């Protein structure tokens, strides 16, 4: 299965098409049962097991402080590539910050963004929700200038938005929505592994007891039963996965949370990685292996489904 998370659909792709990259782009909650911007964090309960820990995923790191704040960073780059220390390690640029709460008994953590980096013509800046609206509006205006109001209206209607402001509200609210993860430690506490929670399902389950073709691979199929699914690829068994899922009948989307890949849980996957295979730009093997593991497991992936054609994924 393609684990590069496709977190933009239709109109949201404009944010890249016209040269503006918003790191905190929507993860598709909101109308689909997810959180909305401005939602309070739940009260923290139990001892804070995340204090002082660093989480690695997709070549980024998230540092948790003792006072309930977090900072997300990515490797710094210039025109020549990555900016490394004198001993060849990554240096980092902050791309998001916010607050978090935890529930020790259920092993859950909730992240609430406060500021997210926006890459514009004048360079990167960290913006709160109000500041984040401005470049999104600029992208919409650029789209209208290039393709016209009618084209914009048609695209908005296709994606289910009644107006520009409704679309912008959606983008901003999703970027700053709370995100809930379960967490577990590996390597005697040296590695933090997390799994994003599924959104609430909307509508009647149209996938139960059905098998769908993977649009990304002619050899891949998804089989659904109750709230569980199995992905099977006849050519690449290492892509085979099981997990749980949610759905949105109105938007015809399915949300997939992997619990095993090639028969391994995230902890087992982490433990299977060899210390002989390490990116030395990380400080140690545990950091690198945590990044590899979380990049495979952590995110909920979502895709459109076609109930008539029995396909899942994007048309090519």
Long-range contacts (C-beta under 8 A, 24 or more apart in sequence): 1-214, 1-216, 1-217, 1-220, 1-231, 1-233, 1-239, 1-241, 1-301, 2-216, 2-217, 3-295, 3-296, 3-301, 5-299, 5-301, 6-301, 6-302, 6-303, 6-314, 9-159, 9-304, 10-155, 10-158, 10-159, 11-155, 11-156, 11-158, 11-159, 11-161, 11-167, 12-171, 14-139, 14-140, 14-143, 15-136, 15-139, 15-171, 17-143, 18-139, 18-142, 18-143, 18-146, 20-118, 20-119, 20-120, 20-135, 20-138, 20-139, 21-119, 22-116, 22-118, 22-119, 22-132, 22-135, 22-136, 22-171, 22-175, 23-95, 23-96, 23-116, 23-117, 23-118, 23-119, 24-96, 24-113, 24-116, 24-117, 24-132, 24-175, 24-176, 25-171, 25-174, 25-175, 26-170, 26-171, 26-174, 26-175, 26-177, 27-174, 27-177, 27-179, 27-299, 27-300, 28-174, 28-199, 28-253, 28-255, 28-302, 29-174, 29-177, 29-199, 30-170, 30-173, 30-174, 30-177, 31-160, 31-170, 31-251, 32-199, 32-200, 32-202, 32-248, 32-251, 32-253, 32-255, 33-199, 33-200, 33-201, 33-202, 33-246, 33-248, 34-174, 34-177, 34-199, 34-200, 35-177, 35-178, 35-179, 35-180, 36-173, 36-177, 37-129, 37-172, 37-173, 37-174, 37-175, 37-176, 37-177, 38-129, 38-173, 38-176, 39-112, 39-177, 39-178, 41-99, 41-100, 41-101, 41-110, 41-112, 41-178, 42-101, 42-103, 42-110, 43-101, 44-68, 44-101, 44-102, 44-103, 45-102, 45-103, 45-104, 45-105, 46-102, 46-103, 46-104, 46-105, 47-104, 48-102, 48-104, 49-102, 49-104, 49-183, 49-185, 50-100, 50-102, 50-109, 50-183, 50-192, 53-192, 54-192, 54-287, 55-192, 55-194, 55-290, 55-294, 56-192, 56-282, 56-287, 56-288, 56-290, 56-291, 56-294, 57-194, 57-291, 57-294, 57-295, 57-298, 58-291, 58-294, 58-295, 59-291, 59-295, 60-95, 61-92, 61-287, 62-111, 64-100, 68-99, 68-100, 68-101, 69-97, 69-98, 69-99, 69-100, 70-97, 70-98, 70-99, 70-100, 70-111, 71-96, 71-97, 72-96, 72-97, 75-281, 82-281, 84-281, 88-280, 88-281, 89-280, 89-281, 89-282, 89-283, 90-281, 90-282, 93-124, 94-126, 95-124, 95-126, 96-126, 97-126, 106-182, 107-182, 107-183, 107-184, 108-180, 108-181, 108-182, 108-183, 108-197, 109-180, 109-181, 109-183, 109-194, 110-178, 110-179, 110-180, 110-181, 111-178, 111-179, 111-181, 112-176, 112-178, 113-175, 113-176, 116-175, 116-176, 129-172, 129-175, 129-176, 132-172, 132-175, 132-176, 133-168, 133-172, 136-168, 136-171, 136-172, 137-164, 137-168, 140-164, 140-167, 140-168, 160-251, 181-298, 184-266, 184-267, 186-267, 186-270, 186-271, 186-286, 186-290, 186-293, 187-270, 187-286, 187-289, 190-286, 191-270, 191-286, 191-287, 191-289, 191-290, 191-293, 192-290, 193-266, 193-267, 193-270, 193-290, 193-293, 193-294, 193-297, 193-298, 194-294, 194-298, 195-257, 195-259, 195-266, 195-297, 195-298, 196-257, 196-298, 196-299, 196-300, 197-257, 197-300, 198-244, 198-245, 198-246, 198-255, 198-257, 198-300, 199-246, 199-248, 199-255, 199-300, 200-246, 201-246, 201-247, 201-248, 202-247, 202-248, 202-249, 202-250, 202-251, 203-247, 203-248, 203-249, 203-250, 204-249, 205-247, 205-249, 206-247, 206-249, 206-305, 206-307, 207-245, 207-247, 207-254, 207-305, 210-310, 211-310, 212-305, 212-310, 212-311, 212-312, 213-309, 213-310, 213-311, 213-312, 214-311, 214-312, 214-313, 215-311, 215-312, 215-313, 215-314, 215-315, 215-316, 216-313, 216-314, 222-312, 229-256, 231-256, 237-262, 238-262, 251-304, 252-304, 252-305, 252-306, 252-307, 253-302, 253-303, 253-304, 253-305, 254-302, 254-303, 254-305, 254-312, 255-300, 255-301, 255-302, 256-300, 256-301, 256-302, 256-303, 257-300, 258-296, 258-297, 258-301, 261-296, 261-297, 266-293, 266-294, 266-296, 266-297, 269-293, 269-296, 269-297
